[in-house]
Amino acid sequence: MGKKPSVIVVGAGGFGKNHVRVLAELGSLGGVCDIDREKASTYGKLYNVPYYLNVSDIPEGAYDGAIVSTPTSTHKDVAMQIASKEIGYIFIEKPFTPTLKEAIELIEFLKRKNVKIMVGFIERFNPAVKMVKKYVDEEALGEIIMASATRVRRWPERIIDSGVLLDTAIHDVDLMRYLFSEEPIKVYAKTGKSMHRIHEDYATILLTFQSGKMALINANWLTPFKIRSIEVIGSEGVVEADLVTQQVTLSSKDDRITPFSEWREPLRYELKHFLDCITSNEKPNPDERDALKALEIIEASLKSSKTGNSVEVST
Ligand SMILES: NC(=O)c1ccc[n+]([C@@H]2O[C@H](COP(=O)([O-])OP(=O)(O)OC[C@H]3O[C@@H](n4cnc5c(N)ncnc54)[C@H](O)[C@@H]3O)[C@@H](O)[C@H]2O)c1
């Protein structure tokens, strides 16, 4: 067995603390960086790893990989600084950047530095999604016709710098591309604002694909309880997945089964993949193309909602 990769987590806040914990469990937490001294020192001391208050303080060549889990508006600057520390693998939380333009600039920069990029579309690593994908790929549902996704909860009031499309619906935009193994060609969306001061807090997106498939995505921050679910409808059956409980149900004309599978933390699989790529010098997946496509579709959704027309996207 070779040496385990050493990874630093930059941004140990609400979600970053999970990266810290899981990397420690996987034996690959090499350091923590957070501008909040309390957070940096708490996790540094808890896991007995070096901690830094600024990316500029991270020593060059000390880490194999880095996780960027700072607020989305800072991803580009933070990732660019990390790349100058001779870190060859950078994992950037979703949404990759607030805009497609920033994403293009960041990717060009990271490619010039030979950095391999992973984007945090964690749902691809949800065991329930894996099972749905298997049914789709093995044609257990016959020919795929359409899919839908629901992702709703009460507004997490700390999120003020983005709306429900960029922050939340982006997970399902990525899932639809992943499940169909196809790019949408057109986007139609309607959004609205009820409680959020600046951005939309409810949205419906309709994606249409070259093959005729369609996908409907519903996201809001109004529903007082949490639902995260997907449903894929084929000519011979339907598969439904609850992404919170990870329960999957497959139904055909004659049968309805709920295969047993134990609940597993998606973040563990996601980070394991990142570490495996570092160890084997492979390109992670989902990567920069997935980051770009999802942002393009989100921006097309915002445009569609504003103009009232459907918007074409590149394939
Ligand atoms: N994959 C998922 O399901 C998922 C879930 C939640 C959040 N996220 C994403 O993770 C990112 C972080 O979200 P959060 O809710 O944890 O935010 P947060 O505000 O709770 O935490 C961000 C942390 O980054 C630190 N920070 C800010 N600027 C920094 C800098 N320049 N250098 C070092 N540290 C810095 C802050 O002090 C804070 O501790 C966002 O992009 C968000 O969209 C992803």
The ligand as a Gaussian input file, in Angstrom:
#p B3LYP/6-31G(d) Opt

LIG

0 1
 N      -22.462000      19.641000      -2.068000
 C      -23.428000      20.084000      -1.304000
 O      -24.463000      19.445000      -1.155000
 C      -23.267000      21.385000      -0.582000
 C      -23.990000      21.638000       0.593000
 C      -23.804000      22.863000       1.235000
 C      -22.930000      23.809000       0.708000
 N      -22.250000      23.530000      -0.436000
 C      -21.321000      24.525000      -1.018000
 O      -20.175000      24.626000      -0.175000
 C      -19.689000      25.981000      -0.181000
 C      -19.640000      26.470000       1.262000
 O      -20.948000      26.519000       1.778000
 P      -21.214000      26.580000       3.365000
 O      -22.686000      26.499000       3.532000
 O      -20.341000      25.631000       4.071000
 O      -20.742000      28.091000       3.684000
 P      -20.325000      28.667000       5.106000
 O      -20.474000      30.147000       4.973000
 O      -21.037000      27.966000       6.212000
 O      -18.764000      28.303000       5.246000
 C      -17.777000      28.910000       4.482000
 C      -16.475000      28.933000       5.283000
 O      -15.449000      29.467000       4.460000
 C      -14.662000      30.363000       5.244000
 N      -14.018000      31.291000       4.312000
 C      -14.569000      32.333000       3.649000
 N      -13.667000      32.897000       2.825000
 C      -12.508000      32.195000       2.975000
 C      -11.215000      32.296000       2.396000
 N      -10.933000      33.247000       1.484000
 N      -10.251000      31.414000       2.792000
 C      -10.530000      30.459000       3.723000
 N      -11.758000      30.331000       4.311000
 C      -12.719000      31.172000       3.933000
 C      -15.643000      30.991000       6.204000
 O      -14.992000      31.520000       7.353000
 C      -16.539000      29.803000       6.535000
 O      -16.060000      29.067000       7.649000
 C      -20.643000      26.768000      -1.081000
 O      -20.105000      26.846000      -2.376000
 C      -21.916000      25.933000      -1.090000
 O      -22.697000      26.093000      -2.258000
 C      -22.378000      22.344000      -1.072000

